[in-house]
Amino acid sequence: MKMESAWIGRRKKGMVIGMEQYIIKGGNPLVGEVAIGGAKNAALGILAGAIMADESVILHNLPDVRDINVLLEAIEGSGAIVERKSRHTVLLNGSTIYNMTVDNSYIKKMRASYYLLGAMLGKYHHAEVSLPGGCNIGSRPIDQHLKGFRAMGATAVVRNGMIVVDTEHLMGAHIYFDMVSVGATINVMLAAVLADGRTVLENCAKEPHVVDVANLLNTMGARIKGAGTDVIRIDGVEKLHGADYSVIPDQIEAGTFMFAAAATRGDVTVKNVIPKHLECLTSKLREIGCEVSEFDDAVRVVSKGRLSHSTIKTLPYPGFPTDMQPQMAVLLALSEGTSTITESIFENRFKYVDELNRMGSDIKVEGNTAIINGIPALMGAQVTAPDLRAGAALVIAGLAADGITTVEDIGYILRGYEDFACKLRSLGGMIEEVESEREIQKFKMSVVG
Ligand code: EPZ
């Protein structure tokens, strides 16, 4: 990689290890404009797809976040050419790949490493990838991915902590997914692009990132129809060619800033978004009392008084996203009345509740439902991010709370939000990323005055 991302530069200097945390002085309404970066979860599938050609693929609008940079390192480790043209643009060329085993300590910690299985199985008919890690939000099996590969004629086994997929001949197949899975839809689609004959995938995920990966692959010469609907049809082609492609904006990053505006009674215009992808969030914000205006590529959220209660159930797209569930809980914790949130995608996504209750919220979890009795204000406290989106939610809580909040274990947050603290500061949020007791004291002194 010629140019280093901000994160890799810091990691090499040994600065990222240690007590990374955010310190926040709450109470300032967020006001202003913020630009959203490329969608992390689209970009992860797109990076895997890009190495399926033996020509150069230039990708723009890649977020400079840990998960992306770790996957880029793994791709480079396979022998592919990875040239960072600028902070958000990377050239990839898969013609030099010689190593189909992806195994390092970082890749083990991320979920989307499994996309290299689909991509390499399609291109080389063989791949070995460490069993995926990722946020600890539930058991997260990958049986549907493996079911798809097997239906296409591959063997798929787990050996010494590695998933090994292999075939002499990859054939198109008719596959019905037993549940709607973003990862399985993208992974099997990747492999099917270079399989022999037609693949039909049923009960597919319809998330914008599934469509984005399909659009990249089609730009590279694939023949995929129906991405964004329940049924995707893929006619295998012999090879893919180079392309120049830009990743869609991140609807979860956008939603996080929209909800931060709502929680702090602010007025924020979130730019560089596709408002259609945010409709479900926009309508919930309106329902609980925010004003939301939609523009061609921006949304403005204005929140004035106390918000009202609501009922939420997470569902696959276009339903309410599980990735916005913890941020929604912060809004409802501060709303009038009693709300409920039912989590139907991941069984372990309420681990932030104890942390939020340390800040004064009144939330009880019964089974897969959180019952939230709204309170007028949160109080600053020392909390720990249990995963990526819950971490972002605790930051929003800190920005809305009275007093000082510290959020520990922000490594999770840095996996998926680029320049999070910096963007929040540009909106008037008082937040710093600190790594030592000295920096914490310095922040406290600066906010007291
Ligand atoms: C993706 O995870 C996202 N990750 C997650 O984002 C997101 O929360 C999730 O989709 C749902 O939208 C990436 O894109 C890298 P699934 P994924 O397969 O693909 C079950 C974030 O914060 N399932 O759609 O792992 C599974 O257990 C992250 O950015 C199986 O049972 O999610 C879950 O209950 C966290 N077998 C449900 O399906 C399988 O083979 C949906 O999972 C696959 C999934």
Residues whose N, C-alpha, C, O or C-beta is under 5 A from the ligand:
A	BS01	EPZ	N41 R111 A112 C135 R140 P141 I142 D143 Q144 H145 M179 V180 S181 V182 G183 A184 T322 D323 I345 F346 L388 R389
